[in-house]
Amino acid sequence: MPDATEESQVEPAELAAASRPARVAGEARAALVTGGASGIGLACAERLLAAGWVVGILDRDEAALTRCRERFAGDAAVRFAALDVTDEAAAEVVIADMVTAFGRIDGLINSAGIGADMHVLDTPIELFRKVLDVNVVGTFVVGRAVARVMKEGGGAIVNVASISGLRGSKGRAAYGASKGAVVVLTQVMAVDLAPYRIRVNAVAPGPVATPMVEALHPPEVRRAYRHHVPMRRYARPEEIAAAILFLLDDETSSYVTGEIMAVDGGFRGAGMMLIEEEE
């Protein structure tokens, strides 16, 4: 499951823009990123921009969006919109606006999500439903709406699942169930959308240094992950973004669809390991 000890430092927008490949009008590929104002989503937006894409950053967090607007001030390659991914009508309006602005949508990264760390016996039904609503229904709402746009010309969708959706971990009744659903939703979407040349894949991150995980992982959980992840550390958001862009780009993954890529420092495949003593 992702984490957030610190945000990576990002180049000023004007310097980043100057280093990007030159764009020919109407030819830049366009991508939307939900949850794009922080964490993994923001890291994805940065990498997309560096690769010459135009990017729509969608997020329900107005304060985070404001920080993004300041970070990318003056960069015409970026557009912003407030969006609660569970609001179907709002999602359709925002996506239509992005299509009007960019003229196309080639990629979607479904990064919006919420988490919870609570024993199964203590998990309220209201919390369980809320986590599933954002993480599963929200992924479906935006994914379906964008796929309807991509239907004419193809494209790629990458959903952010989690290692918690592939293995049972303490306190993940709601979060793990939601991410397990994202895994199967990804595979179903891949099958249904392949005839339209739309590829659908997912990444399943292990612990990642993101704002959400900063709030969810107390010191004892961090120690446990360091013991059980062979690489003995949390990932940086940029490392997850690199895997996502591999799956998004037809130049690197044109024959990959329905795949769930664990980016977890070896956590999923690990068996017995020596426990290192804390210094």
N, C-alpha and C positions, 0 to 999 in steps of 0.2 A: 504494500500500500504506500502511496506517495507521502512526502514530508517537506518541511521548510525551515531550515535553520538560517539560511541567508539567501537573499536575492543576488544573482550575479550582476556585476556591473555591466551596463550596456553602453556602447558608443553613443555619443550625441547623434541625433537623427540626421543632421546635416552631413556629418562625416560618413555615417553609414550609407546615406543616399549617394554620396559621391563615389563610393567604391563599388556600387552595383553595376551589373551589365547594362549597357545602353538599351533602351526599349524603343521599339518601333510602334507608332500609334496603332492601337487595335490588336497588337500581337501579344501583349503581356498576358500570361496566364493569371487567372484570378482564383483566389481561395478565401474561404470563410473559416474563421476559428471561433468556436464558442468557448466561453471561459477564457477568452483571449487576452484579458487585461492583467493576468498575473500567472505565476507558476509555469507549468508546462505549456499552457496556451500562449503566453507571452513569448516564451523561448521559441515556439514554433513560428509565431509571427515574425520574429527577428530573422530566423533562418530563411523563411520564405522571401522576405524583402531582400535579403542579401543575395538570394538566387535569382532575383529579377521578377518575382511575382508581384501582383497587386493584391492587397489583403484587406478583408473586412474583419475587424475585431469586434466581436459581439460578447457582451457581458452584462449581467444584471447589477453588478457592483458599480454604482455611479462614481464613488470616490476613486476606485481603481481605473475606471474609464477616464476620469479627469486627469489622473497622473499619466495615462497613456497619451492623451491629447497633448499634454505638455511635452512629453518625451519625443513625440513624433511631429511636433509643431512645424508646419511648413512643408511637410512631406506629402505630396499629392498622391503617392502610391498607397496611402492608408486611409481607410474610412472606418468610422466608429458607429455603433448603435447599441443602445440599451436593449437587452432582451432577457426575459425569463423564458427559458427553453421549454417550460411546461405549458406555455400559453400558445396554443396552436394558431389562433388568429393573428396574434402579434408576430409569430415566427414567419408566417406567410407574407405579411406586410414588409417586414425587414428584409427578407430574402428577395422579394420583388424589387425593393429599392436598391439592393446591391446589384441585382441583374441590370437594372437601369443604369446604374453608375458605371459598372464595369463592362457591360455588354455580354457577359458570359460568366459562368462559374465552372471551373475545371476541377476544383478540389474542395473538400470539406474536412475539417478536423473537429470532431466532437469531443472537446476537452472539458466542457462544463460538468461539474459534479460536486457532490457534498459527501462527507464521511461521518462515521460514528464509531466509537470504540466503547461498547457496552455489553456486558454479559447478557447472554440470551434470555436469562430469567428476569432481567431487569429492563429489557428493551420494550418501550411502550409501542403499542400498535400505531399511534400517531407518528412516531419517529420512523418506524419501519416503512410506513406508507410514504412519508415525505422523501426518504432516501430513494425508494424505488421510483417515485414520481419524477424526481430530478434526473437521476442517473439512467433510468431505463426509458421512461416515457419521453423525457426530454431528448434523449439520443434518437429515439424513433421519430418524434415530431420533426426535428430539424433534418434528420437524415432523409425521411420520406419527402419533405418539401423540396430539398435540394435535388434529390434524385429525379423528381418530376421535371426540374429544369434541365438536368443533365441528360435526360432521356433522348434528346435530339442529337447530342453530339458526344456523349460519353463523358467519363470523368473518373475520379477516385475519391473514396471516402475512407477516412481512418478514424475509428472509434477508440477512445481511451478506456480500456478495461482496467484490470489490476491483477497482480498475482493473487490477491485475496479472492478473486473470482475463479481461481484454478486450484487453490489449496485452502483447507480450513485453518483459520488462524483465530486466536482468542479475541473475543469482543466484536467479531465481524458478522454477526447475524444479519443485520440490515445491509451493511456495505458489501459484504461478500456475496450475499444473494443478488444484490443489484448488479454487481460486476459479472457474476456468473451469467446473469440474463443478458448482459451486453455481449458476452462471448457468443452465445447461441444466436442472438439477434444479428450479430455481424455475419455469422455463417449463413443464416437464412437470407439476409439481404444480398450476400454475394451470389447465392444461387439464383434468386429472383431477378437480379439486376444485370447479370452477366450478358443476357441477350442484347442489352442496350449499351454494351461496352462500358459499363460502370463497374469498376473494381471496388470491393469493400473488404478492408482488413482491420485488425485491431492490434494495439500494443497492450501488453500487460506489465506495467511497471512494478518493480519492487519498491522499496522505500526511496523516496525522492525528496530532496530539500526544497519544498514548496511551502507557501503560507498555510495551506490546509493542514499539512502534516505537522508543521510547527505547533499548531493548536491541539493536535490529537495525540502526539507522541511524547509522553513523559519520559524522564531519564531512564526508567527501568525498561521501557519498550525500546528505546534507542540501544541500550546495552544488549537486549535480546536479539535485535536485528544484526548488530555487529557480530554477535556470536554465530548466527545462523546463515549469514550471507558470506559465501566464500571470499568475496572481494573485500569484506570487512569495512564497508562504508556505505553511506547513502549515495544515490546517484545525484548528479546535477541535472536541473531541468533541460539543459542543452544536450545532454546525452540521450534523453528520451526523445527530444525534438529531432535529433539526427536520425533515429530509427523511424520516426513518423514520416519525415520527409523522404526517406528511402521508399516507404510504402506508398506515398502519395504520388511520386514522380514516375510517369510511364517510362522515362529513360532508364530507370534503374530497376523497376519491378513490374514490367508490362504483363508478365505471365503469372503474377502473384495475386490471388484473390481467395477470400475465406480463411486467411491465415491469422493465427493469434501468436504474435511475436512477444515472448517474454524478454523484458529488458530489466533484469533483476539481480545482476551481479552473481548469478549462479544459484540463487535461492531455490528455484523450482527443482533443479536437478540434484541438489545436495543430499547426501546421506549423512552418515556419521562423520563428524569433524571434531578435532581437538578443541576444547574450550580454552580460549586464551584468558589468562588472569588479567583483571583490570589493574592498571598502574595507579 
